[in-house]
Amino acid sequence: MANFTFRMITQDRFYGELFFPVSYLKRYMHRNGQDKYFNKWVSDQINDINILCANGTHKFKDISELKLEVSKEYSEVTITVKDNNKIVYSANAYNDEFFPLSSNSLKRIAIDHIHPMKKILMDNIKMLPQLGIITGQLKAIAQKANAKEFKAAGTVLLNQPLLNQIDIELLKIELDLIKSNTKLQLMDKIENLKKRAN
C-alpha cells in the first residue's frame, strides 16, 4: 500500500492545455487542512485497482496478500483472496491478450490507467476550471516549459497569495470527478511502456 501510494502521489501529468500536478495538489490539500480528504482520495483509487486472474478480476481491497515468488526457474506473482492463492495476470499493451505476470520486484509491476489520464482530463476539461487556474499559475511561474520547472513552480505557488483564487471545495469536486473516471489495473511494466508509446 505504501509503495502504491507513493506512486499515485508522484505521477504528475503536465499536458499542454491542462496539468494534473498531483504532488502539488497533495501539498496544497495538506497545507489547507484537507489531508484526510486527500489521503482517502488516493487510497480509494488504490483499493479499486483491478487485479486480473485466470478466473476473473479482483479488487486490491479484497486481497490479503500480494506475493512475488522468485526462484532460479521462474518468478510468479500471486494474490491471496479469502485464503485462496491465485496467479496474477497482465494484459498486453492493447488489452487484448493476457499472460501470467512475472516479476521479481514491485518496480516491474505498473499501475496502469485503463483509460489514459490525458483522455480523462481532455474529455472533462470544461468541468475542471480549478485545475485550469492552477495550470495557468504554474505556467506563469515556471522559467521553462518542462516537468522539472513546473514542479519547482509548485513550491513557489504554495507561498503565493494567488492561492486565494482556488475554491478548495470546487477543487475537491473536480478531483472526485477525475477519480470517478479513473480505472486502474496492475500490469507488466514493459507492456505499460509499450502502451504509452502507442
C-alpha positions as CSV (number, residue, x, y, z in Angstrom):
1,M,0.0,0.0,0.0
2,A,2.8,2.4,0.8
3,N,4.6,1.7,-2.5
4,F,1.4,2.2,-4.5
5,T,0.5,5.4,-2.5
6,F,3.9,6.9,-3.3
7,R,3.5,6.2,-7.0
8,M,0.0,7.7,-7.0
9,I,1.1,11.0,-5.4
10,T,4.2,11.5,-7.5
11,Q,2.8,10.9,-11.0
12,D,2.4,14.5,-12.1
13,R,1.0,15.0,-15.6
14,F,1.9,18.2,-17.5
15,Y,-0.2,18.2,-20.6
16,G,-0.3,21.3,-22.9
17,E,-3.8,22.5,-22.1
18,L,-4.3,21.2,-18.6
19,F,-2.0,19.9,-15.9
20,F,-2.6,17.3,-13.2
21,P,0.2,18.2,-10.8
22,V,-0.8,15.6,-8.1
23,S,2.3,16.1,-6.0
24,Y,1.4,19.9,-5.8
25,L,-2.2,19.0,-5.1
26,K,-1.1,16.8,-2.2
27,R,0.9,19.6,-0.6
28,Y,-1.8,22.1,-1.2
29,M,-4.5,19.9,0.3
30,H,-2.4,19.1,3.4
31,R,-1.5,22.7,3.9
32,N,-5.2,23.7,3.9
33,G,-6.3,21.0,6.3
34,Q,-7.6,18.6,3.7
35,D,-5.1,15.8,4.3
36,K,-7.8,13.4,5.4
37,Y,-9.8,14.0,2.3
38,F,-6.8,13.7,0.0
39,N,-5.4,10.6,1.7
40,K,-8.8,8.9,1.2
41,W,-9.0,10.1,-2.4
42,V,-5.7,8.3,-3.0
43,S,-6.5,5.1,-1.0
44,D,-9.9,4.8,-2.6
45,Q,-8.2,4.6,-6.0
46,I,-5.6,2.1,-4.8
47,N,-8.3,-0.1,-3.2
48,D,-10.2,-0.1,-6.5
49,I,-7.2,-1.3,-8.6
50,N,-8.2,-4.3,-10.8
51,I,-6.0,-7.4,-10.4
52,L,-6.5,-9.9,-13.3
53,C,-6.6,-13.6,-12.6
54,A,-7.4,-16.6,-14.7
55,N,-11.0,-16.8,-13.3
56,G,-11.8,-13.1,-13.2
57,T,-10.8,-9.8,-11.7
58,H,-10.3,-8.9,-8.0
59,K,-10.0,-5.5,-6.4
60,F,-6.9,-4.6,-4.4
61,K,-9.1,-4.0,-1.3
62,D,-10.2,-7.7,-1.4
63,I,-6.8,-9.2,-1.2
64,S,-4.9,-10.1,1.9
65,E,-1.5,-10.6,0.3
66,L,0.4,-9.8,-2.9
67,K,3.3,-12.1,-3.2
68,L,6.3,-12.3,-5.5
69,E,7.7,-15.8,-5.7
70,V,11.2,-15.9,-7.2
71,S,13.4,-18.9,-7.9
72,K,16.1,-19.7,-10.5
73,E,13.5,-21.3,-12.8
74,Y,10.7,-18.7,-12.6
75,S,9.2,-15.7,-10.9
76,E,5.5,-15.6,-10.2
77,V,3.1,-13.0,-8.8
78,T,0.2,-14.3,-6.7
79,I,-2.5,-12.8,-4.6
80,T,-4.4,-14.3,-1.7
81,V,-8.2,-13.8,-1.7
82,K,-10.3,-15.4,1.0
83,D,-7.4,-17.8,1.8
84,N,-7.1,-18.8,-1.9
85,N,-3.9,-18.2,-3.8
86,K,-4.3,-17.0,-7.3
87,I,-1.8,-16.3,-10.1
88,V,-1.9,-12.7,-11.3
89,Y,-2.1,-11.9,-15.0
90,S,-1.2,-8.9,-17.0
91,A,-2.9,-7.5,-20.1
92,N,-0.7,-6.7,-23.1
93,A,-0.3,-3.2,-24.4
94,Y,-3.5,-3.5,-26.4
95,N,-5.6,-5.1,-23.6
96,D,-6.5,-7.9,-26.0
97,E,-4.2,-10.7,-24.6
98,F,-3.4,-11.8,-21.1
99,F,-0.5,-13.7,-19.7
100,P,0.8,-14.6,-16.2
101,L,2.6,-11.7,-14.6
102,S,6.2,-12.5,-14.0
103,S,8.2,-10.2,-11.7
104,N,10.9,-10.3,-9.1
105,S,10.3,-6.7,-7.9
106,L,7.3,-4.4,-7.4
107,K,9.2,-1.9,-9.6
108,R,8.4,-4.1,-12.5
109,I,4.6,-4.0,-11.8
110,A,2.9,-0.9,-13.2
111,I,-0.3,0.7,-12.1
112,D,-1.9,1.2,-15.5
113,H,-4.6,3.7,-16.3
114,I,-7.0,1.7,-18.4
115,H,-8.3,5.0,-19.8
116,P,-5.3,7.3,-20.2
117,M,-5.2,10.3,-17.7
118,K,-4.8,12.7,-20.6
119,K,-8.1,11.5,-22.2
120,I,-9.8,11.8,-18.8
121,L,-8.6,15.4,-18.4
122,M,-9.3,16.4,-22.0
123,D,-12.8,14.8,-22.1
124,N,-13.7,16.8,-18.9
125,I,-11.7,19.9,-19.4
126,K,-14.7,22.2,-19.2
127,M,-15.6,20.7,-15.8
128,L,-12.1,21.3,-14.4
129,P,-11.8,25.1,-14.0
130,Q,-9.9,25.0,-10.7
131,L,-7.2,22.7,-12.3
132,G,-7.2,25.2,-15.2
133,I,-6.4,28.0,-12.8
134,I,-3.6,26.0,-11.2
135,T,-2.3,25.2,-14.7
136,G,-2.2,28.8,-15.6
137,Q,-0.4,29.8,-12.3
138,L,2.3,27.1,-12.8
139,K,2.9,28.2,-16.4
140,A,3.2,31.8,-15.3
141,I,5.8,31.0,-12.6
142,A,7.9,28.3,-14.5
143,Q,11.1,29.6,-16.2
144,K,10.9,26.9,-18.8
145,A,8.1,24.6,-20.1
146,N,9.3,21.3,-18.6
147,A,8.3,19.0,-15.8
148,K,11.2,20.0,-13.5
149,E,10.3,23.7,-13.8
150,F,6.6,23.1,-13.3
151,K,7.3,21.1,-10.1
152,A,9.6,23.9,-8.9
153,A,6.8,26.4,-9.7
154,G,4.5,24.4,-7.4
155,T,6.8,25.1,-4.4
156,V,6.7,28.8,-5.3
157,L,2.9,28.8,-5.8
158,L,2.3,27.3,-2.3
159,N,3.7,30.5,-0.9
160,Q,1.8,32.9,-3.1
161,P,-1.4,34.8,-2.3
162,L,-2.7,33.6,-5.7
163,L,-3.9,30.5,-3.8
164,N,-6.9,32.6,-2.8
165,Q,-8.2,32.2,-6.4
166,I,-8.7,28.5,-5.8
167,D,-12.0,27.3,-4.4
168,I,-11.0,24.2,-2.4
169,E,-14.5,22.8,-2.3
170,L,-14.8,23.1,-6.1
171,L,-11.3,21.6,-6.5
172,K,-12.5,18.6,-4.4
173,I,-15.5,18.1,-6.7
174,E,-13.0,18.1,-9.7
175,L,-10.8,15.6,-8.0
176,D,-13.8,13.4,-7.3
177,L,-14.8,13.7,-11.0
178,I,-11.4,12.5,-12.0
179,K,-11.5,9.6,-9.6
180,S,-14.9,8.5,-10.8
181,N,-13.4,8.3,-14.4
182,T,-10.2,6.5,-13.3
183,K,-9.9,2.8,-13.8
184,L,-6.6,1.2,-12.8
185,Q,-5.1,-2.3,-13.2
186,L,-1.8,-4.0,-12.3
187,M,0.2,-4.5,-15.4
188,D,3.6,-5.7,-16.6
189,K,5.9,-2.6,-16.7
190,I,7.2,-3.3,-20.2
191,E,3.7,-3.7,-21.6
192,N,2.7,-0.5,-19.9
193,L,5.6,1.3,-21.5
194,K,4.6,-0.1,-24.9
195,K,1.0,1.2,-24.3
196,R,2.3,4.7,-23.6
197,A,4.3,4.6,-26.8
198,N,1.2,3.8,-28.9
